[in-house]
Amino acid sequence: MLTRRVFFTTVITAGARAGRAAPRARVEAVETIGHQPEYYAGWPTLARRATGELLVAYSGGRETHVCPFGRVELIRSQDEGRSWSWPQVLMDSPIDDRDAGICETAAGTLLLTTFTSLAYERTAVSKLAPERAARWEAVARRTNPGQRRALLGTWMLRSADGGMTWSAPYRVPVNSPHGPVAVSGGRLIYAGKKLWDEARTNGVCESRDDGRTWQWLAEIPTRPGDRAAEYHELHAVEAADGRLIVHIRNHNRANERETLQSESSDGGRTWSVPRAIGVWGLPSHLLRLGSGALLMTYGYRRPPFGNQARISEDHGRSWSEPMTISDDGAGVDLGYPSTVELEDGRLLTVWYELPRGGRRAVLRMARWRLDG
C-alpha cells in the first residue's frame, strides 16, 4: 500500500536524482602492466587486501585466446598500482588453466579460483604452422585422453600467509571469472556455474569455514523462455541494505549479451527471477564502495571497444548511465574488468586486451575518479 510517507519519500528521492548531474568517470591514466609481453594474458581479477596490497590473478603463459598452455599467475603491487611484481605461477596443470579470480576473506586468507578446459582440442593441429603444431603435440603427449578429462574441473587454491604458500587445488561446486566474495557474518558467497555438469546449473554456494569447504546454497531460477545453459560468468556483491545482488552474462535471445540481475533478501537461500537492467556488456564485476554505492564494471565488445562502468545509489535497484573507462580497443578480444577503491578514493580497474597490431593480449589498468 502506498502510504503518504512512502509517496513523499519517493517523490523527494526522485527529485533529488533528477537534479543531480549524471556520474562521470574522470580517467587520469591508462597503462599496460606486466613484465612478459611475449605471452598472452587474459581474464584478470584485481583485489585489494586490508593491508593495501594489490593483487592481480590472471591466466598467463599463453599463446592465444584458446591454447593448451594457460597457467594461473599472480602479480602484486605495494604502491597502489604504480609498479608491479614479476609474476608468480600458482597453478600449471597439464591442460589449459583459464580465468582466475581472487579475494581476501575477513580472516585475511586469500582464495584463488580457476577452471580447466579442453576447448583447445577443437583446434585442428594439422592446420597450425609446423613449429606451433609440434608444441601442441608435445603438450598432448604429457597425458592420455582419460587423464585430460579427469583434470577438468572448477578449482580453488587457498593461502593463509598472504600468498607466500598455497594449498593444492581443490574442487569447488561452481566457477565464475572473478570468484567468491566475503559477506557479513563471516560467510563467503560464490555465485557461479556448474561448468562441467550436464545441466549447467547456475546458483550460489557458501563457505562458513574461511573457504576450506563449500556447500550448495541455492539455484538461481531461469527466466521464462530462457535456457540456464545460456547464463554465464556470474558475480555477487552484498549491498549496504543487506541484500545480495548477482549479475549474469546472458546469451539467450531475449536481451542477448546484456547483463541480467538476480537478488536475494534472505542471505542467498532464495533468488529472484533474473531481470534485464538495460546494460549491454559483459561480464560484470560488482563492488560496494566506501560510500555504500554499488559499482559495476564490464567489457563493451562493440564499437567503441573498451570497458564501461555504472553506479547504483539505491542498492542495485537502478543503475546510472554508462561511464567510459576505455574506448580504444582493437576488437572483441578484451574486457573482464574488475575494480578496487584506493585509500584516497580513486578507483583502479584492470582488464585484458589484444592491442592494435599486437599478437598477444596484455593486462591494462586505468586509474580514475567518479565525478558527479
N, C-alpha and C positions, 0 to 999 in steps of 0.2 A: 504494500500500500504506500502511495506517495504522500507522506506527511508534509506539513508546512516546512518543518526543519530540513527534511531531505530536499524538498523542492528548492528552497532558497540557497542551501549549500551547493546544490548542483548548478544553479544559475550563477552564483558568485564565482565558483571554480571555473566554469566555462568562460565567464567574462575575463577572469584573470589570465587564462590561457590565450584568449583571443588578443589581449592587449600586449602580450609578451612576444618579443622577437623570436623567430624560429631559431633553434640552436644551430651553430655553425662550427665546423672543425677548422681551427687555425693551425695548419700544418707547418711546423718550424723546420723540419729536416726529414729527408728520406735518404736512406743509405743501404748499401749491401753489407751484410755481416757474414762472418765465417772465414775460414782460412784454407779451404780446399776447393777452389773453383773448378778443378779437374773432375769433380764428382757432381752428379745431380743430387740436389737436396730437396725434400718435399714434406708437406703436411706437418708443419711445426705446431707446437703448443708452447706458449710463454707463460711462466708463473713467477710470482714474486713471493719470496719467503718472508717470514716475520722478521728475519734479520736484515731484510732489504736486498739480499742477494737475488739476482735474476737468473732464471734457468730457462733454456730453450731445448726441448726434446724434439727430435725430427728423424725422418728416415734418410740416412746418408749412405755414402759409398756406392751410389747407384750409377748406372749408365744412362737410364732414361726413365720415363714415367712407369713403364712396366718392364721389369727385368728380374733376373734371379739373384741380384747382388745386394738388395736392400738390407741395411742393418740399422739398429736403433742407436742414435748418438745423442750426446748432451753437451751443450756449451753453457758457460757461466759468465756472469758479469758482476763485479763488485762495485761498480761505479755508475749505476743507473743506466747501463747500456752504452756508455761511451767506448768501452773496449770489451772484447770477448775472448774467452779462453780457447785453447786448442781443443778439438772435440774428444770426448771420452766415449768409447764404444761400450754400450751396455748390453747389447744382445745382437748376436750374429749367427742365426740358425742356418742350416743348410738350404733353406728356401727363402723366399722374399719376406722380409720383415718391414711392415709398412707403417701407416700413420701412428705417430707417437703422441700420447697425452701425458701430462704431468701435473700433480697437485701436491700441496702440503696439507697435512691433517692438523687438527688442533693441537696434537701432541708433538708436532714438528717432524713427523715421519713423512718421507717422500714416497709417493706412489706413481709408478710409471706404467703406462698401458700401451699395447700394440696388438696387431693381429698379423698372422702369417697367411701367405697367399700363394697359390699356384697359377694365377692368371697368366703368367708368362709362358706357361706350357701351350697356350693357344697360339703363340707366335711360331710360324714355320721357320725352324732353324735353317732349312735349306735356302731360304730367301735372304739370309743375312750375309754380309761380307765374310769371306773365309776366315779372317783373323777373329772377327767377333763370334762367328759360329763355333770356332774352336773353343773359345772361352765358355760359351753357354754349354757346350757338350761336356767340357771338363767339370763344370758345376754339377751337371746331371749325374756324372759318374760317382759323386760322393755318396749317393743314396740310391735305393731302388724305388720303384713307384709306390709300393706299400709303405715304406718308411716315410716318403714325402707326404702321403695322405695322412699318416699318423701325426705329422708335425703341424697340420692345420689346426688353428685354434685362436682363441681370444685370450690374451695373456696380461699378467701384471707382474711387476717387479717391485720390491719394497726395500727401502733403506731407512735405517734408524739412526744413521750417523752423518746426516747431511749430504749423502750421496758419495761418501768415500768408499763404501762397500755396498753391495746389492745382493738380495736373495736370488736364488734360481727363479726363472719364470714359473709362475703357477697359473692354472686356468681359472678364469672368472666367467660368469654367465653371459656377459654381453660385451660389445665393443662400441665405442664411438671415438671420433678423432681426438677430442680434447679430454676424454677421460672423466673421472668422477669429480664431485665437488663436496666440500665439507659444509654441513648444515648445523643448525642449532641442536643442542642435546648431545653433542659429541658424535653424532652419526655422520656417515658418508653415504651419499646417494650417487648411483651410477645409472644414468639413463642411456640406453643403447639398444643394439640389435643382436639377436642370437644369430650371428652371421652364418654359421655352418649347420644350423638346424633346418630341416626341410620346410618348416612353416615360416621361417624367417621372422619370428615374433619380435615385436618392439615393446619395450617395457622398462621397468626400473627395478634394480636390486639395491640392497643396502648392506652396510657393514657397521657393526656396533663394537668391533674389536680392533679399530685402527687399521682396517684394511687387510687384516690377516685372512678373514673368511668373509664370504658374501652369500646372502640369501635372497632369493627371488621375492620381490615385494608385490608387484602388480603389473599386469599387462596394460598398455595404453590402447584404448579402443581404436578401431578403424572407422573413419568417416564413411557414412553410407555411400556406396558407389566406388570407393577406393579399394585398392589391394594393399595389404600390410607389407607385402614384399617390395612395394614402391616407396615405402618410408625408409629413410636412411639418416645416418650421421646426426644423432640426437645430442643435445647438450642441455644441462639443467642449471638453475640458479634458485636460491631462496630469496624471495622478495622481503622487503622490510616489514611487510604486514604478516609474514609467516607463511604465505602461500608458496608452493613450489611451481616453477614455470619450466616447461620443456619446449625447446624448439626442434623442429623436424624438417629435414630436407625432403621435399616431396617431388616424386616423379610420376604421380598419377596425372591423368589427362586434365582433370579439373585443377586449376592453379598450378600447372606443371612448372617445376623449377622455382616455385615460391617456397617461403618458409611458413610452415604451419605451427600453431601453438596449442599445447595442452596444459592444463592446470590442475593442481591438487590442493585442496584445503584441509586435508586430514593427514598430512605428513607423508603422502605418497601411496596411501593404501587404495585410493580410487582416483581416477583421472577423467577429465572432461574429454568429450569427443574433439579431436583436433579441428581447429578453425583457421581460415586464412586471415592474415593480418595485413595484407596489402604490401608485402615486401617480396619483390623479385630478387633472388640472390640466394647463395648457399655456399657451404653450410654456415650456420650461425653459431657464434661464441657469445655466451652471456656472462656479464659481470655486474655485481652490485657495487656501486661507487660509495665512497665515504659519505656522500650526501643522502644516500638511500635510493637515489635514482638507479634505474637499470640501463645498461648499455649493451647493445648487440652490435657485433661487427661481423661482416660476411663478405664473401667474394662476389664480384659483379662480372659475370662472364659473357658480356656482350658490350659493344662499343658504348662509351669508352671503357675498355677493360681495366679493371682495378679492384678496389676494395671500398666499401661504404660502411657507415655506422648510423645507428638511430638510437634515440634515448627515450625512455619512458619515465614519466614523473608520477605515474599513478599505479605503480606496482605491476606493470605489464598489461594493464587493461587497454592502453592505446600507445602508439609509437609515433615519434616525430617524423617529419620529412627526412629524406636521406642526407647524410653529410659525407662528402668525398674525402677519403683518406689518401687514395692514389687513383690515377686515371691514365697512366702512361703504359699500360701493359701491352704486350705484343699480340696476345690472343687468349684463348681459354685456359691454357695451362698455367694457372695461378690461383691464389686465394688461400682459403683456410686460415684467415687472420684470427689472432687471439690478442687480447689487450689486458694490460695491468695499469693500475693507478700508482704513480710515483709519489714520493714523500711530499713534493711541492705541489701536488695536484695535477701536474701534467700527466698525459697518457702516453703509453708506449704500445705500439701494435707491431706484431711480427707476422709475416706471411711468406709464402714461397712464390716464385715467379720465373718463368722462362723468358729471359730478356730478349729484346730485339736483336736479331742477328746472332744470338747465343745458341750453343748446343746443349748446355746443361742448365737446369733450373737452379736458382740461388735463393738464399734467405734474404729478405729485405725487411727493413724496420722504419717506422715512422714515429717521430716524436711530435705530439700535437696537444692542443688545448681545446676545451669547449668554450665557445663564445655564445652568449645569449642565454 
